[in-house]
Amino acid sequence: MKPRTQADRRGRGRTKIEDAVLRHAREHPQDGQAAAARALARSGLGISPAGVRYIWRRHGLETTFKRLCAIDLAAGGAAQLSAAQREVLR
């Protein structure tokens, strides 16, 4: 078995942070990148607002509208969205 390198350990950490950023985008699509970074910092994950935006861009979620569209598509309709969120989609 190959020993783990420092790069391997960093890679696993990035996956955990990326998963948390994407989960936050699904749960709080109205938050901007700074608010998302602050919320993630409160949960113990250190990421900058620019880091949040980088991950969102890689997944096509860089705007509130795109995050809401992704939630809407995943849910198969606007049933999961609040009235204010549905208004943003209009």
C-alpha positions in Angstrom: 0.0 0.0 0.0 1.3 3.4 -1.0 1.9 5.9 1.9 -0.2 9.0 1.9 1.5 12.2 0.9 0.8 15.7 2.0 -0.9 16.4 -1.4 -3.3 13.5 -0.8 -4.3 14.9 2.6 -4.9 18.4 1.1 -7.0 16.8 -1.7 -9.3 15.1 0.8 -9.7 18.4 2.7 -10.7 20.2 -0.5 -13.3 17.7 -1.3 -14.8 18.2 2.2 -14.9 21.9 1.8 -16.2 21.7 -1.8 -19.0 19.4 -0.6 -19.9 21.9 2.2 -19.9 24.8 -0.2 -22.2 23.0 -2.6 -24.5 21.9 0.3 -24.7 25.5 1.6 -25.6 26.6 -2.0 -28.5 24.2 -2.0 -29.7 25.0 1.5 -29.2 28.8 1.3 -29.2 29.8 -2.4 -30.0 33.5 -1.5 -26.6 33.9 0.3 -23.9 35.6 -1.5 -20.3 34.4 -1.5 -19.3 36.5 1.5 -22.3 35.3 3.6 -21.6 31.7 2.5 -17.9 32.0 3.5 -18.9 33.4 6.9 -21.4 30.6 7.5 -18.9 28.0 6.6 -16.3 29.6 8.9 -18.8 29.4 11.8 -19.0 25.6 11.1 -15.3 25.3 11.2 -14.4 25.3 7.5 -12.0 28.0 6.5 -12.7 29.3 3.0 -12.6 32.8 1.5 -15.4 34.4 -0.4 -13.3 34.1 -3.6 -12.9 30.3 -2.8 -16.7 30.0 -2.5 -17.1 31.8 -5.9 -14.5 29.6 -7.5 -16.3 26.4 -6.5 -19.7 27.9 -7.5 -18.3 28.8 -10.9 -16.9 25.4 -11.5 -20.4 24.0 -10.9 -22.3 26.7 -12.7 -23.8 28.1 -9.5 -22.2 31.6 -9.4 -25.5 33.6 -9.2 -28.5 33.3 -7.0 -30.6 32.8 -10.1 -28.5 29.8 -11.2 -28.5 28.3 -7.7 -32.3 28.6 -7.6 -32.6 27.1 -11.1 -30.5 24.1 -10.1 -32.7 23.5 -7.0 -35.8 23.9 -9.1 -34.5 21.4 -11.7 -33.4 18.9 -9.0 -36.8 19.1 -7.3 -38.7 18.8 -10.6 -40.6 22.0 -9.9 -40.8 25.0 -7.7 -42.5 23.2 -4.8 -39.3 23.3 -2.7 -38.7 27.0 -3.2 -40.2 29.8 -1.0 -42.4 32.5 -2.5 -39.5 35.0 -2.5 -37.2 32.5 -4.2 -39.9 31.8 -6.8 -40.2 35.5 -7.4 -36.4 35.7 -8.2 -36.9 33.0 -10.8 -39.6 35.0 -12.5 
